[in-house]
Amino acid sequence: MVINDATYLLDESLLALKKIHDIEALKETQEWSSLSDEERQMKEDALLEAQRGVRSWLVLGRDTLDLFIYLTADAPEPFYEPLLGERLASMLDYNVSQLCGPKCTELKVRDAVRRFTWEPRTLLQQIVTVYLNLSSEKFAECIANDERSYTPEVFSMVLSRLRANSIAPVNEIERLKNLADMTERIWKQKAQKEEDFGDDFPDDFRDPVMNTLMTDPVILPSGHKMDRKHIMRHLLSSQTDPFTRQPLNENQLIADETLRSKIAAWMKEKLASKSK
């Protein structure tokens, strides 16, 4: 899947850049001379490995993002669905948090454009274009559901970087701010919902993998039950039952309507009791 490819390429690129930054900075300090010959050789080998890989990873990563720009402009609808949208949002959110977050200085390396074709400005422009191609209530919800990297502060840092460095036109920055505001509103609503229901719900309502309240439970051939969105996300990476490792596909999932009705009734009762 293209999302997996992009995630791998960008992750490897940023990890390699951080390694290059750290080792080259270390070589400029007194600490370097205090290392043993073996330790210095290990660092040099790690540096050479990172330098060899980072250029190709960056080129392929940019090419993959160009493909996403084309796909999201030409056919955005599949990315509005949680299954693909949340995976794409997670990848985008993580990378903008690395590019614009407090640790972004770890990605700075000497003569980066000539040595490695590393242009963070270009990468940020590409990611912003994908966000704007998908800007909508549905994709904002996908972003808000990203528990790993999304916070309102991340988008504030991105907007500040775009403005301070004139990375995007004013109208694009305004459109991204609208998406950021929409996402923050949904994120706050989600947080309120989690507060309303808390973690105190019957065990048979709990997704056994994610430990969250199920809303659309399905029965696996093994007899285990999971929330549909979680098992579908798992199947994108591995066509197996996560409990037995036996082959599994979407057509084998059976909706548990009885349990779904029980959960819906419990949620309604819980909200009613809070409003009294």
Phi, psi and omega in degrees: 000143184297324180297318178297319179298314181297317180300313181297311184297316181288321177300312181297321179299311184290323177296318180294319179297319178296320180295316178299315179303311185294314184288319179294324176293320179298322182295343179269002183248168177294333182301327181300316182290341180276350178285153176287164179302320181295318180295319179295320180295320178298318179295317180297318179297317179296322179295314180297320179298316179295319181294322180294321186275329193294323182299311181292322178297318180295316179299312180294323178297316178295320178298320180293321177294324175300322177296319177296322177300316179295312183297316184287336175280322186275322184214075185286339190307316181301333182276357173275345179280140183306324186302310179270321185300318182291326178291318179293316180300318180299318179295315180295314182300316181298316184289323177289331177292328177286321183285328187241355184280183185296341181260014184297336179295339178291347180265359180277125177228156183295133174051048191294322183293312182293316186284320190229005187054036181270110179232088183302329178300315180295317180299317179296319177301318180297314181296317179299321179298319178296315176306313184291325177299330184255004186304116184188167177299319183294316181286329175301323178293322177299318179295315182297335180277356179281102184275349182278312191239337186282132162214157176304329181296327179300312180292327176298318179294321178297313181298319178298318180295318180298317181290313186296328185249010179050047184278334181223154177298158183302319182294326178289322177297320179294320178294321178293323177297321177298318177295319179298317180295318179297316181295317180297320179298314180294320179299318179292321177297319178297317179297322178294320179297318179295325178291322180298317184264337176057206180249005184263076177226160184305143183300328181284355174266355189267131174292125186289342180267313184266348178061036180238164178292124178282148174237340179221071185290142175230155180257128177274159178305332180285351181097345177289155179242140178218160172290136186305316184298327182283319180289326178294321178295320178298319183293338176296328182263327184211120181278060181221157171288122183294345181265327185244347184066012176283153179304141183209140173225171186301324183294343181272354180279135180244123179296132177263084185294326180297311180294322179300318179295321179296318180294316180298319179294320179296317179297318179297317180294320180297315180294322180296320181292329179286332183278352181283000000 
